[in-house]
Amino acid sequence: MEQKHTDRKLLFKGVKYLAATFPMFFIGPVLINTSLKNQDHPYFYLVFGLGCLVCVGSMLLFFKGLQTIMKSLFGK
């Protein structure tokens, strides 16, 4: 029986995705919370939209990173 080895380049690519995701997990909710505390500010919609985009982007990067790591461990 042949053993498959981990593709290290692909593994590190997945880890890079997860490393980019980590700060976004905190920045997105902070932006949303800040915007909701300042609803009368003229930039409310801009900051709120940016916070939502950062949250959605962090979720997408997280799943992309997890998928990439799984590909590197178990093959295609």
C-alpha positions, 0 to 999 in steps of 0.5 A: 500500500502506497502512502501519500505525503503532505504537500508542504507548499500547499499546506503553508499556503493554507496556513497563510490564509488562516494567518490573514483571517485571524486579525480579520476576525477581530477587526470586522466586529470592532468596526461594526460595533463602532459604527453602531455606537455612532449611528448619527455620524455621516460615515456610519454606512461606510464603516458599517458596510466595511465591517460587514465586508471584513466579516464576510471576507474573513469567513471566506478566507477561513474556509478557503484556508481550511480547504487548502490545508485539507487538500494538502493533507489528503490529496485532491 
